[in-house]
Amino acid sequence: MHHRKHIHAKITSLLLILVYIITSSYGVHISGEWRTEDNFFRFLAKFGFQKTSPGERVLTEGYIFGNVTGDNGSGVGTLALLPRQFFLDLYKYRRRAASDPNLACRLMFQEVQKEAYDAHCHDSGPEDFLRRVPCPKNQLCPDEDNPTHVVSGTQLTYAVQDINSPRFWYLSFVACVWNSSTCKWQRSNHNASLHYQLTLVNGDPSAADHNPFEYQFSFDKQDTVEIYLVCVVFYGCILVPLQVYAACRQIHPITRLFTAVLVVQLAGLLFDTLHLLVFSFDGEGIEGINIAGDLFNILAQSLFMMLLLLLAKGWAITRMMLTRRLLLFALWGLYSILILTLYFWNMTEVDVVQDIDEYQTWPGFTYSADLLAHSVMTYLLWPDRSEQYLLLAYEADLSSELEEFNEAPHVLNHPKDTTLLTPLCDTESNHSTLLKIHT
């Protein structure tokens, strides 16, 4: 009974983690509520803006636009859009707010205020990093001094220009205000609930048309839709049909297991591709389908590792019986648990300031490696090549081969009354040895 409760608790914990991931995930369309009393600091998004082309500056800039409304007037908090070098201090000193919020505000913005523009305290600042929030109802935010630069129907707009290289920017709410009288950062004296709807894109929102595979995506994810589509076509039209044909032609556990690997991998690719296609049009996608695709990909990797371990043990090649099964399945289980743990760890525990994904690399590299490995394995397990070293899983009918061997020229078949060969020595023929057949 206690064991069942323990298993039930584990399943419940896993479901809670999945619910947390789905509800806390966000795309380039972000919306929600920020209560300054409960959250001194609210991180919103990390987004990579593309390199700005000098010849098409407006069309290639990055944009953030939307609305931030609340019950109170302006001065409740600050919306900060910062590159990495300024965001590090903001993120590092946020924990000081628990003991001394005013000191935390000064430390968080001590470097930002040297570059940020403010009409009262730093009108020579070159960078447009900050917005006082909330914005007045049905009006522009106080820091939007040029209405022509604001996207129609919104209260605030950021235009991000990076002429040297693409880079990540970090968007967050902070319950700090730049006091216009003392020009010092301090904790806001007002507690309020703010509702926000913000959109992050690469390209001019007012342009007539956009590249759907780039506009909604952070620069590190741009054009990944094409990569997924190529993989889907290659798996769905080449690898999986060929392997299914091979499995039907050669009934063998190795080929069946590898066929299952390819089918599961294709299912994961289809889920991920569907999510990205929806994301390219609405900027949100279907996060549940995306997680399902990732889990299918993890299952495919796990099954492929099992296949490699079985091949290394010589199963169904030199023998059908497995030795040291406990060690084999322990290694496989450890590998499967490890990659699953790393996946959830990346989703929940990896710091937002780290520029990594779950495998410390670009997602396309992972799929390229899987695609290459699966292609090589399909070639090696093709029936014309593999039947010479695989133990067939069925009883072969060798009667036709025996008949051909029996009729071969080098096999001498004699009637029952045929006498045996008798070697005789003929001394009259140069003392050579002759074989004479007596019938």
Phi and psi in degrees as a GROMACS rama.xvg file:
@    title "Ramachandran Plot"
@    xaxis  label "Phi"
@    yaxis  label "Psi"
@TYPE xy
-62.9165  -37.3819  HIS-2
-64.2645  -39.9796  HIS-3
-64.6866  -40.6166  ARG-4
-63.323  -37.5561  LYS-5
-65.1  -43.3615  HIS-6
-64.5205  -42.6069  ILE-7
-61.3159  -38.072  HIS-8
-65.7046  -39.4941  ALA-9
-64.7381  -43.9871  LYS-10
-63.1321  -41.6237  ILE-11
-62.0606  -41.09  THR-12
-63.2944  -41.9167  SER-13
-63.6339  -42.2171  LEU-14
-64.282  -38.2014  LEU-15
-64.0322  -38.6494  LEU-16
-63.3446  -43.5491  ILE-17
-62.8833  -42.6832  LEU-18
-62.7772  -39.8883  VAL-19
-62.9058  -42.5206  TYR-20
-64.0471  -44.2942  ILE-21
-66.7521  -42.6067  ILE-22
-77.0464  -25.1892  THR-23
-95.2287  -4.2271  SER-24
-77.7386  153.612  SER-25
-149.755  151.683  TYR-26
-108.385  -144.361  GLY-27
-83.8069  -11.0295  VAL-28
-101.332  109.886  HIS-29
-119.249  139.331  ILE-30
-149.59  156.511  SER-31
164.567  -163.72  GLY-32
-127.947  136.707  GLU-33
-120.927  117.938  TRP-34
-101.778  112.267  ARG-35
-65.8815  -25.0062  THR-36
-70.0044  -33.9001  GLU-37
-93.3583  -30.503  ASP-38
-128.611  105.134  ASN-39
-65.5456  -36.269  PHE-40
-129.751  130.995  PHE-41
-128.726  109.699  ARG-42
-79.0896  132.333  PHE-43
-104.446  -51.1698  LEU-44
-163.533  152.915  ALA-45
-119.743  123.386  LYS-46
-139.975  135.05  PHE-47
-93.8236  115.867  GLY-48
-92.3082  138.753  PHE-49
-72.5036  166.792  GLN-50
-68.7098  133.833  LYS-51
-82.1553  128.485  THR-52
-84.5606  124.252  SER-53
-58.6014  -33.9982  PRO-54
-74.6975  -23.5521  GLY-55
-131.537  59.2981  GLU-56
-60.1474  -50.7132  ARG-57
-65.622  -38.8393  VAL-58
-72.6968  -24.6403  LEU-59
-108.303  3.18765  THR-60
-72.5233  159.192  GLU-61
-91.1135  149.824  GLY-62
-134.536  142.793  TYR-63
-127.97  125.181  ILE-64
-145.626  155.676  PHE-65
159.967  -159.034  GLY-66
-130.638  142.502  ASN-67
-133.584  111.652  VAL-68
-122.957  158.097  THR-69
-162.139  171.709  GLY-70
-73.2476  -38.4845  ASP-71
-84.9474  171.733  ASN-72
-76.4164  -168.264  GLY-73
-71.2396  160.949  SER-74
101.175  11.5597  GLY-75
-79.7591  -35.8316  VAL-76
-165.286  -170.352  GLY-77
-131.642  134.101  THR-78
-96.2698  118.979  LEU-79
-117.226  126.628  ALA-80
-112.006  112.736  LEU-81
-132.945  143.91  LEU-82
-73.1331  172.379  PRO-83
-57.3122  -43.6895  ARG-84
-63.8817  -27.9519  GLN-85
-91.2464  -29.5234  PHE-86
-70.3698  -26.9639  PHE-87
-58.4355  -44.3253  LEU-88
-66.2693  -41.4019  ASP-89
-58.8152  -42.4712  LEU-90
-76.1371  -34.9532  TYR-91
-71.2051  -41.5396  LYS-92
-91.5939  3.51678  TYR-93
-63.6224  -28.1229  ARG-94
-72.4165  -17.115  ARG-95
-67.5166  -16.2195  ARG-96
-62.986  -25.0892  ALA-97
-65.2955  -32.9665  ALA-98
-100.073  -42.6097  SER-99
-146.262  89.8762  ASP-100
-63.0169  -35.337  PRO-101
-66.2633  -41.568  ASN-102
-65.0993  -39.4036  LEU-103
-60.3023  -42.3722  ALA-104
-62.5941  -43.1852  CYS-105
-65.1887  -41.216  ARG-106
-69.5443  -37.9319  LEU-107
-65.7046  -34.9566  MET-108
-110.764  13.7071  PHE-109
-65.0642  -33.2066  GLN-110
-89.9426  -33.5931  GLU-111
-63.1843  -41.2631  VAL-112
-65.649  -17.757  GLN-113
-73.6983  -23.4357  LYS-114
-114.885  -23.023  GLU-115
-76.8506  144.165  ALA-116
-83.8256  138.061  TYR-117
-147.11  130.96  ASP-118
-62.6476  -27.7529  ALA-119
-99.5884  -40.1818  HIS-120
-105.343  -22.9395  CYS-121
-155.208  69.9968  HIS-122
-74.9253  -5.30083  ASP-123
-98.1188  3.91484  SER-124
-64.8915  131.847  GLY-125
-83.2262  -14.794  PRO-126
-109.661  136.498  GLU-127
-97.7808  71.1485  ASP-128
-88.128  -29.081  PHE-129
-118.777  148.431  LEU-130
-137.178  129.703  ARG-131
-78.0866  132.022  ARG-132
-130.504  154.059  VAL-133
-80.1674  166.637  PRO-134
-85.2139  149.392  CYS-135
-58.5792  144.831  PRO-136
-60.6312  129.125  LYS-137
61.0976  23.5733  ASN-138
-134.228  166.982  GLN-139
-74.6861  157.967  LEU-140
-63.7463  151.429  CYS-141
-58.7277  -30.4088  PRO-142
-83.5515  -3.07935  ASP-143
-87.8709  90.4084  GLU-144
-88.292  -6.62191  ASP-145
-128.164  96.1439  ASN-146
-59.7993  -24.507  PRO-147
-69.0813  -19.4553  THR-148
-90.5558  -1.88533  HIS-149
-95.9496  132.311  VAL-150
-61.7994  136.379  VAL-151
-57.7477  134.99  SER-152
85.177  5.72817  GLY-153
-123.22  167.195  THR-154
-100.787  -19.6379  GLN-155
-148.649  152.504  LEU-156
-147.42  130.573  THR-157
-105.266  135.726  TYR-158
-115.389  117.299  ALA-159
-103.844  125.912  VAL-160
-123.318  120.37  GLN-161
-129.279  99.5215  ASP-162
-85.6638  -13.6992  ILE-163
-91.3615  -48.4723  ASN-164
-164.225  158.113  SER-165
-69.3182  151.696  PRO-166
-158.317  164.663  ARG-167
-83.5524  142.624  PHE-168
-123.761  152.029  TRP-169
-122.952  128.107  TYR-170
-112.35  130.819  LEU-171
-156.296  155.846  SER-172
-97.9938  140.691  PHE-173
-135.801  135.2  VAL-174
-82.459  50.9974  ALA-175
-125.19  150.385  CYS-176
-132.493  148.777  VAL-177
-90.9587  101.758  TRP-178
-60.911  119.691  ASN-179
-71.2439  -17.5176  SER-180
-87.339  -48.1512  SER-181
-95.4373  -13.6887  THR-182
56.3846  36.7755  CYS-183
-122.028  149.562  LYS-184
-80.9867  136.782  TRP-185
-148.145  162.448  GLN-186
-68.5059  135.789  ARG-187
-63.1487  140.724  SER-188
-86.9689  -5.08465  ASN-189
-109.393  135.318  HIS-190
-105.803  126.888  ASN-191
-149.44  168.971  ALA-192
-113.068  119.655  SER-193
-109.632  137.926  LEU-194
-110.039  132.576  HIS-195
-132.279  147.192  TYR-196
-139.402  111.461  GLN-197
-130.415  147.777  LEU-198
-127.645  134.939  THR-199
-119.019  126.247  LEU-200
-141.65  162.931  VAL-201
-109.314  105.597  ASN-202
125.543  163.248  GLY-203
-73.3512  120.344  ASP-204
-63.3069  -25.9271  PRO-205
-87.913  -0.136142  SER-206
-67.6671  154.564  ALA-207
-67.8688  -39.1566  ALA-208
-141.695  157.506  ASP-209
-136.406  155.654  HIS-210
-74.724  113.348  ASN-211
-64.783  -19.2836  PRO-212
-92.4867  4.99846  PHE-213
-131.378  -34.261  GLU-214
-59.9097  -48.6569  TYR-215
-84.9029  -7.93854  GLN-216
-100.887  144.491  PHE-217
-61.1339  150.495  SER-218
-59.0107  -29.7715  PHE-219
-74.4902  -12.5533  ASP-220
-109.03  -1.69947  LYS-221
-64.3131  140.408  GLN-222
67.8237  9.19536  ASP-223
-72.2247  -21.7282  THR-224
-60.1325  -42.5672  VAL-225
-62.521  -38.1012  GLU-226
-62.2519  -45.6434  ILE-227
-64.745  -40.2656  TYR-228
-64.0299  -40.8065  LEU-229
-62.063  -43.2198  VAL-230
-64.2091  -41.0033  CYS-231
-62.075  -44.1984  VAL-232
-64.1438  -42.84  VAL-233
-66.6732  -44.4795  PHE-234
-70.4926  -46.8664  TYR-235
-72.7639  -30.5294  GLY-236
-104.345  -16.5337  CYS-237
-123.288  -66.4317  ILE-238
-64.8712  -52.2477  LEU-239
-65.0387  -48.0056  VAL-240
-59.4639  -41.8066  PRO-241
-63.0429  -42.1869  LEU-242
-71.8066  -35.5951  GLN-243
-62.8619  -42.3825  VAL-244
-61.533  -42.4656  TYR-245
-64.8894  -39.0927  ALA-246
-67.4273  -34.1326  ALA-247
-73.0358  -33.8278  CYS-248
-76.9778  -34.8174  ARG-249
-127.022  99.9327  GLN-250
-77.2838  106.387  ILE-251
-154.229  140.778  HIS-252
-61.7239  -32.597  PRO-253
-64.6189  -47.8749  ILE-254
-66.2547  -35.271  THR-255
-66.654  -42.7377  ARG-256
-63.7521  -41.4041  LEU-257
-68.2442  -34.1502  PHE-258
-61.8862  -40.965  THR-259
-62.5951  -38.4071  ALA-260
-59.3542  -47.5648  VAL-261
-67.3058  -38.6945  LEU-262
-65.2511  -43.3548  VAL-263
-65.1866  -40.3168  VAL-264
-62.4432  -41.2613  GLN-265
-63.9407  -40.1757  LEU-266
-61.6744  -43.3697  ALA-267
-62.2573  -41.1164  GLY-268
-64.1489  -39.4982  LEU-269
-64.2663  -42.8303  LEU-270
-63.4959  -47.0006  PHE-271
-63.1555  -40.8792  ASP-272
-65.8867  -40.5154  THR-273
-61.0053  -43.7858  LEU-274
-59.8987  -44.8855  HIS-275
-68.1098  -36.9597  LEU-276
-64.6233  -43.0033  LEU-277
-65.3361  -41.112  VAL-278
-60.4408  -36.7964  PHE-279
-66.6335  -17.3439  SER-280
-104.965  -32.2679  PHE-281
-117.039  -5.09009  ASP-282
72.8671  8.19889  GLY-283
-124.458  -40.8332  GLU-284
71.331  -166.194  GLY-285
-123.408  96.9552  ILE-286
-63.3725  -34.4875  GLU-287
-62.7166  -40.7642  GLY-288
-67.7658  -36.7889  ILE-289
-62.2537  -43.431  ASN-290
-66.0385  -39.8836  ILE-291
-60.9308  -41.4317  ALA-292
-62.6275  -41.2404  GLY-293
-63.1235  -40.0779  ASP-294
-67.6786  -37.1861  LEU-295
-63.7293  -39.7752  PHE-296
-63.7925  -40.4032  ASN-297
-64.37  -40.821  ILE-298
-62.9658  -40.3843  LEU-299
-63.1054  -41.9978  ALA-300
-63.7818  -38.4225  GLN-301
-65.8288  -44.8645  SER-302
-65.1205  -36.794  LEU-303
-66.5495  -37.9976  PHE-304
-64.8007  -39.2822  MET-305
-60.4991  -41.7942  MET-306
-60.4382  -44.4493  LEU-307
-64.9612  -39.249  LEU-308
-65.1316  -40.5576  LEU-309
-65.955  -40.475  LEU-310
-64.5295  -38.6187  LEU-311
-64.6388  -31.0397  ALA-312
-81.6891  -6.0688  LYS-313
79.0409  16.4415  GLY-314
-66.132  133.255  TRP-315
63.3039  14.6684  ALA-316
-118.009  -56.4417  ILE-317
-106.412  -17.3948  THR-318
-162.348  157.849  ARG-319
-99.3475  -17.5835  MET-320
-90.5002  137.049  MET-321
-99.3623  135.784  LEU-322
-103.916  152.292  THR-323
53.855  51.1304  ARG-324
-61.9657  -38.8083  ARG-325
-59.4292  -44.1417  LEU-326
-65.449  -41.0761  LEU-327
-61.4326  -50.6722  LEU-328
-73.5199  -25.1834  PHE-329
-66.6141  -42.9742  ALA-330
-63.2282  -43.7754  LEU-331
-64.6347  -44.1212  TRP-332
-63.5955  -39.5859  GLY-333
-63.1128  -42.6274  LEU-334
-63.1074  -45.0304  TYR-335
-63.9841  -43.9491  SER-336
-64.5524  -36.8867  ILE-337
-64.38  -48.8093  LEU-338
-69.0131  -32.5489  ILE-339
-69.1164  -40.5632  LEU-340
-64.742  -42.22  THR-341
-62.7348  -35.9674  LEU-342
-63.3914  -51.2171  TYR-343
-69.3999  -33.3416  PHE-344
-62.4971  -40.9213  TRP-345
-65.7066  -36.1889  ASN-346
-72.5245  -28.5238  MET-347
-117.006  -27.2079  THR-348
-114.334  -22.2249  GLU-349
-67.1682  132.353  VAL-350
-64.4989  141.685  ASP-351
-66.3547  -20.4274  VAL-352
-81.1469  -7.52793  VAL-353
-84.1709  130.055  GLN-354
-91.9849  65.9975  ASP-355
-137.579  162.565  ILE-356
-111.399  -167.153  ASP-357
-66.9113  -18.095  GLU-358
-119.483  22.861  TYR-359
61.064  24.3716  GLN-360
-156.6  176.981  THR-361
-72.0222  135.948  TRP-362
-56.8826  -31.7763  PRO-363
-62.1427  -31.6327  GLY-364
-63.8112  -39.2375  PHE-365
-62.6298  -45.8186  THR-366
-68.3712  -34.2362  TYR-367
-63.7403  -41.6327  SER-368
-65.3292  -43.8785  ALA-369
-62.6724  -42.7003  ASP-370
-61.6101  -43.4113  LEU-371
-64.3565  -46.1082  LEU-372
-62.8165  -42.3193  ALA-373
-68.9677  -35.5429  HIS-374
-65.1326  -44.849  SER-375
-63.2413  -41.9977  VAL-376
-66.5231  -38.01  MET-377
-60.4323  -41.4349  THR-378
-65.3407  -43.2936  TYR-379
-70.5984  -30.9875  LEU-380
-94.8404  9.88282  LEU-381
-63.7352  137.697  TRP-382
-51.5654  -42.6452  PRO-383
-62.8104  -24.2759  ASP-384
-97.2224  -39.3933  ARG-385
-83.44  -22.7138  SER-386
-66.9072  -16.72  GLU-387
-77.7764  -16.2264  GLN-388
-128.384  -5.54289  TYR-389
-88.2691  140.211  LEU-390
-77.0306  119.316  LEU-391
-69.9145  143.435  LEU-392
-87.4176  12.2082  ALA-393
-136.277  160.63  TYR-394
-75.7267  118.507  GLU-395
-80.4104  142.975  ALA-396
-91.1922  106.813  ASP-397
-100.31  13.4544  LEU-398
-64.6265  -38.9879  SER-399
-66.369  -38.6765  SER-400
-65.5645  -37.9325  GLU-401
-66.2107  -38.4178  LEU-402
-64.277  -42.2179  GLU-403
-64.1372  -39.6702  GLU-404
-65.2963  -36.7931  PHE-405
-68.112  -28.4408  ASN-406
-94.6477  5.6091  GLU-407
-66.4003  149.562  ALA-408
-62.1264  -30.4151  PRO-409
-82.8546  -3.48839  HIS-410
-97.5988  121.054  VAL-411
-96.8669  118.248  LEU-412
-108.039  126.747  ASN-413
-121.716  151.188  HIS-414
-66.0994  168.959  PRO-415
-65.4977  -31.7644  LYS-416
-89.9885  8.40512  ASP-417
-75.6856  132.246  THR-418
-80.5232  160.636  THR-419
-73.9087  158.008  LEU-420
-67.5869  134.36  LEU-421
-120.738  116.479  THR-422
-79.1088  130.095  PRO-423
-124.372  151.803  LEU-424
-106.186  116.428  CYS-425
-101.323  106.552  ASP-426
-76.4815  -11.876  THR-427
-89.1049  -7.79953  GLU-428
-114.047  66.6706  SER-429
55.1515  28.8359  ASN-430
57.8181  26.25  HIS-431
-85.1071  156.08  SER-432
-93.4417  126.757  THR-433
-118.648  151.597  LEU-434
-104.807  118.388  LEU-435
-111.861  133.896  LYS-436
-104.46  118.879  ILE-437
-98.8625  128.458  HIS-438
